[in-house]
Amino acid sequence: MEEETGTLPPKSAFSEWYNELLWRAEIMDVRYPVKGLYVWYPHGFAIRREVYRILREIMDREHREALFPLLIPASEFMKEAEHIKGFEDEVYWVTRGGKAELDIPLALRPTSETAIYPMYALWIRSHADLPLRIYQVVNSFRYETKHTRPLIRLREITSFKEAHTVHATWEEAEEQVRKAITFYREFYERLCVPVIVSRRPDWDKFPGADYTLAVDTIMPDGKTLQIGTAHHLGTHFSRTFQILFEDKNGEQKHAQQTCYGISERSIAALISLHGDDRGIILPPDVAPIQVIIVPVIVGKRKDEILAQAASLATELRGGAYRVQMDNRDLRPGAKYYYWEMRGVPLRLEIGPRDIDAGVVTAITRDGERSVLPRINLGEKVRDTLSGFEVRLREKARHRMEDGITKVTSLSEIPPALEKGIAIIPWCGERACADKLAQQSGGDVLGIITDTGKSVRKEGSCIICGEPAIPTLMGRAY
């Protein structure tokens, strides 16, 4: 069968490789009859479940998970002019219920500020109610008019983690934004995905925010992918929705707010950065199946080999590994292809010689082969997976470092952008950013910082010669 023996396009042809990988590795089916909406295969959804398990684990340390409605009344949605202006071309509107025209049109959430904040105005009364930290994982809808791409540019974002926090002071909210970036760095470290953080310029910040910090990574084709954002909202929304609290002195004050989000773009980065010409490669922490056991049937010892393989699976499951045994009636090579395509970190082969020697043959997804003794096998598997994860993380980190180039002249920018990100000196003015885009083919992403605070100026702007700030440029998705 083609799905068992066919080859992927080379990863060097990234767009073709990515599109083919999605169905061969059973991540997403793109054939749903609505543009920009896609179907998760069970294997892809299992990867999503493990990725969001980690995200929830991190968020649950100081947030509580909730769920707010998908439909937002136009009366609430239209309250915040600047926010709405940022989304007005992307909103899906529900105007009928059955055959009846609705009195008030309902928006399918493009994001949930206008759904959540009217409720916050009811819930918050006193400084004792603060800080309030709530998140949800939901789908959201945006009428995307650019070229859609699964997991990257969607009309239905199926896996939007959005956190919304409320604080007494601007400084406390700023500290929460810093924490959000710390959370996201940890999250992507566990996915072995390297990131770089920048403060977006004012014209590219979240509509209604005081400032926006964004998390980017470099994709295999050299383009940058924004895979997380954190926004300091100040009192912009609390004034609109009258989110007030009584402080310790008995005065009524508008609350300070933040919001921050991650979507299934995190999974796009995961599969794109680590995958190779044979399929996806998953870090052990997010692999739905961490160990696949393949019995190698030779001669008349089939029952013995299958029994040993089943015993091995039981033993490893007892050690809390996610394990599966492949006893399908297929050639070993077809099984190897199947599980490599789906990114399983470790394959254990057991045949007559392995049984006689008291060992199993171990092959990690990056091709490292070793022989592991059956005694204390769980510990040996743990060490093998740990070594594999370290190699995966380091390889991704080195690629990221190689894709970042510090430049000092316009002529150096285009070749730097072919590799990934250019670090340039920029004065901060929109006019100079526009000239940079026109002359280089890239865009100003933002100044390099993990906080919202100003950064020390260094050098002279490439365009105007004024004092400059180290700034990221890239060709973004």
N, C-alpha and C positions, 0 to 999 in steps of 0.2 A: 504493500500500500504506500502511496505517495507520502502520507503523513508520518510513516514510520521510517522512510528512507530518503525522502527529498531533502535537499539542502537549502539553507537560507541564502539570500543574497549576502555578500560580504558586508560586514559592519561598516566598512569604509564608505559604502553607499548607504548612509544612515537612514534616509527617509524610506527607501525601499525595504531595508532590513527591519526597521521599526514596524512598518505596516504589516509585513509578512509574519513577524514574530508574534504579534498580538493574537493571531488565530492559530498559528502552529503551536504555540505554548499554551493555548487555551486561556488567554487572559481576558480578551474582549472580542465580541462579535460585532462587527461594524455594519451589519446588514439590516438593522432595524429601519423600518420605512419612514423615519423622520430624521431629517438632517441634524447632526449634532447630538443625537441621542444614541447611546450604545448599550449593549447588554453584557453584563459580567458573566463569563463562564464560571462554573463552580470552582475551578482551580484559581482563576484570577480573584474571585471573591474570597477564597480562603487566604490568599496573600493579603488582600485588603484587611481581612479580619485580624491577622497577626500584626500588621503594621499599625492598625488603629488600637489594638490591644496595648501596644507600647505607648502610643500617644495618650490614651486614656489613663494608663498607669502614671504617667508624668503629670497630667492635668489634675488627676484626683488627689494629688498631694495637698492642694490648697483650693481647688475649685469643686463645685458640685455640678453634676450633669442634670440638665433639664430638657424640656422639649416645648417649643413654641409653635404656633400654627403656621402653616404654609401660606395661607391667604391673608393678605393685609388690606384693610379697607382703604380706598383712595383718600378718605378724609384724614386718615393718619399718615398715609404714605406721602401725601402732598404737603404736609406741614413744614417740612424742612427744605427750603428752596435750593440751597447749595448742594445738599445731598442728592436731591431729586435730579438736579441738572446733570449730575455725574452719571446717572443711570437712566435718564428719560428715554434714550434710544434703545435700551436693552430690556425693557419691562414687557412681560406677557400680562395681558389683562383678561380677566374673566368678566364678561358682561351679561351673561345669561345663566339662569338656573333652570334647566329643563327648557320649556318654551317661554318662560317669563323673563323679561328684562329686569336686571337687578337695579334696585334703587341706588345703590352705591357700588360702582365697579370695584373688583377685588384684584389686587396685584399678586402674581406668584412671586414669592420673595426672591429678589436678586441678591439680597443680603438682609439681615434681620433687625437692624437698628430700630426701624419704625414699627416692627412687631413686638420687640422686647421692651423698649423704653416706656411706652404707656403703662406697662405692668410694673416696671421699676418705680414709676411715680406713685403707684398705689402701695408698693411694698416698703418704701423707704420713708421714714418719718424722723429719725433721730440719728445722731452720730453713733449711737450704740448699734445701729443696723449696718454700719460700715466697718471694714470694707466688705462689699458684696462681690463675690467672684462666681460666675456661673458660665457654663459652656454647653453647647449642644453639637451633635453630629447629625447633619441633615442634608437633604438635597436642596439645591437652589437653581433658579432658572434665569438665564440671560439670553436675550435674542442676539446671539453672536453673529455679526455680519462678515467677519473675516473668515479665512479658510479654517474650517473646523478640523480638529485632530483628536483622536481618542486619548483621554487622560490629560491632554494638554490644553486644548481650546474647545470648550463644550457649550451646548445650549442647556443641557441639564448637568450641573455639577452634582454628582451623586453622593459625594463624601466630604462635605464641607464642615470642618471643625471650626466653629467660631466661638470665641470666648468674649464675654462682655463684663467688665468690672467697673465698680463705682467706689469712689474714694472721697475723703474729706478735703484733701489739699492737692494742688497741682503737682507738688513734689512727690506725694505718695503715688499719684497716678504715673508719674515719670518713672519711679522705681518699679512699678508694675510692668511697664513697657520693657525696662531692662531685664526683668525676670523672664518676660515672655521670650525674649531673644535667647536667654540662657536655657530655657526649656527647649527651644527649637534646636539650639546647637546640640544639646544632649540627644534629642530625638534623632537628628540626622547622623550623629556619631554612631548611634546604635544601628542605623541603616547603612553605615559605612559610606555615607554620601558627604563629601566635603562641601562647605558653603562659605560664602563671603557676605558680609552685612554692610548695608549702606543706608544713608538717610536720603530718601527721594527728594528731588527738587520740588518746590511748592506747587508747580503746575502739574506734577505727577503724583501728588499725595492723595490719600483717600478723601473723597468729598466730605467736607465738614471737619477734618482733622486739623489739629494744631501742627502735627508733623507725622510722617510715616517712615518707619524703618522696614526695610525689605531684606529677605534672605534669598540669595541667588546661587545657582550652581552653573557650571559650564557643561553643556551637552556634548556628545561625541562629534557633532558637526561644527562645534565652535560657537554656536549660539548660546545665549544665556537664558535660563529658565527661572522665573521667579517662583519659589516654592514655599513662601511664607511671608506674612506681613504682620506688623504690629503698629497700632495707631494710637497716639495720644489725642483724645478728643476734646480735652479741656472742658469747658462748660457749654460747648456749641449745642449739643443735643439736650443737655439738662435744662437749658433755657427754653428750648422749643417745647419740650414735653413736661416742663415744670417738675423736674426731679429735685426736690428740696429736702434739706434735713435741718434739724435744729442742732446747732453746735453746743459746746459745753457752756457757753455764755448765754444760751437761750436765744441766739440770733438765727434767723432763717437764711440759709445759704444754698446756692446752687451747687450740686455735686460735680466733682471732676470724674471723667470717665476715660476708659480705654477699651479697645477691642482688638483682637488679633486672630488670624485664621491660617489654616492649612487645608489643602484640598488633595484630591487624588493625583495632582501633579507630583506629590511626594513619591507615588508609585511609578509614575513616568520616569522620574529621575532614577529611582532604584533599579528598574529593569534596563534603562538605557546606559547608565554608567558602568554597570557590572557585566552586562551581557557580552557574548562573543559570537563568532560565526556558527556556533553549535546551539545557541539558544540563550535563555536567561540564566543568570547566576544569582542565587539568593544567599544572603548572610544567614547563618544558622538561626538567629533570633527571630527571623520573620518567615522562615521556610515552613509551609504547612506540613511537609514531610521533610524531616531533617536527615533521615537515613533510609535508603532503599536497600533491601536485601534481595539479591538475585541468586537463586539456586542455579548452579551450573550442572545440569544433568548430563552425566556421562556413564555409559554402560548400564549395568543392571542394578545400580544402587540408588535409583530414583527415590524410592520411599524413604531410605535412610537420609538422603540429602535434604528432602523436603522436611523431614522431621527435625533435622538439625537446624535448618533455616527457621522453622517455626519456633523452636526453642530459643534461638538467638533473638528473634523479634520479641518474644515474651520477656526475655531478660532485659532488653534495652528499654522496653516500655515501662518496666518496673523501675528503671532509672530516670523516668520522666522524659524520655526522648519521644519525639513524634516519628514513628517507624511504620513502614509498610513492607510487606513481602510480595514480590512479583512472581507468582507461580503460573502465569499465563503460558499457554502453549505456543510460545514464540521463540525464535532464535535469540540467543543472548545478545547479539549485536543490535537487534531491533529494540530490545528492552533498554540497552545502554543509551541508544539514540533517544528513545522516548523520555527517559528520566533526565538526561542531560538537557534536552530542549526545555523541560519544565523547571530546571534550576535546582534540583535536589543537591544539597551540599556534599553528601557523602554516600557513596555506593559501596556496599559490602558484598563480595562474591564468596560463595562457599561451594566447593566441589569436593570430589573424592580425595584429592591430594591434601586439601585444606583440612578435611576431617581427620585424615591419618596423621597429619603433622600437628593437630591441635591449634590451628590458626584460622584466621579469615584474611582475605585479601581486601584491602581498603584503597579506594580511589576517590580523592576529593574532586569537586567539580572543576577545579583549575588544573587537574591532571597529575597531582602528586600521588604516587602509588607507594604503599607500604604494606607490610605483613604484620598483623596484630595477633598476639596470643589470646586464646579464649579466656585465660585466667584474668580476672579483673578487666574484662573487656570494656565495661562501661567507662572506666577511668581513661582507657586508651582512646576510646571514641571521643570523650570530652576533650582530651589533649589535641586530637587530630582536628576536631572542629574548631577549637580555639586557634590553632595555628593557621588554619584556612581563613578564619575571619580576620586575623591580623594581616595576612597577605593581601586580602581583598581591600581592607581599609587603606593600607599603605600604597597599593597600586593606584587607587582612586585619588589619594592625596597627592601623589607625585604627578598624576595627569593634570590635576587642578593647578598645581604650582607651575607646571610647564605651560599652562594655558593663560597665565597672567604675565603681562609684559609692561614694564614701566617705560613710558615714552616721554620725550621732551619736544617733539616737533610733529607737525601735521603729516609729513611724509611717512613717519613711523607708525601712524595709527592703522591704516588699512591692513598691512601685514600682521599687526598685532591682533586685529579683530578676526582675521582668518583663523587664528589659533584659539581665540577666546576673548579675554578681557584686556583692555588697555587701561593702565593707570595714568591719568593725565593731570597736569596742573590747570585748573579752571577757576575763574574769578567768582562764579556763582550767578552770573547774569544770564537771563534767558536769551538775549541777543547773541551772546557768544556761544551758548549751547546750540542754538539753531544753526549758526555758521559751522560749528563743528560737525553737526549732522549732515549738512549739505556737502561739506568738503571731504568727509571721511566715510560716509555710508553707515555710520553707527549712531547710537543715541547715548546721551548722558544718562546713566543709571542713577547715580547718587554719590554723595561724599562718603568716604570710608569711615564708619563709626559704628560701635555697638550701642551707642546711647543717642539721645536726641540733642546732646550738647554740641556747641560749636567746636570746630577742629582748628588746630593751629595752622595758620597759613604758611605755605612752603613753596618757594619759586614764583614764577610769573606765568600768568595765563597765556596759553598758546596763541590765543586770538588777539587779545587787547594789551597784554603785557602788564596788567594790574596784578597785585598780590593774589596768589592762587591757593586753592585747597586741593589736596590729592583726591581725585575723583575717578569713579569707574565709568568706562565706556564699554558698550557691547552692542551686539546685534541680537535683540531680544525676540523670543517667540511671541 
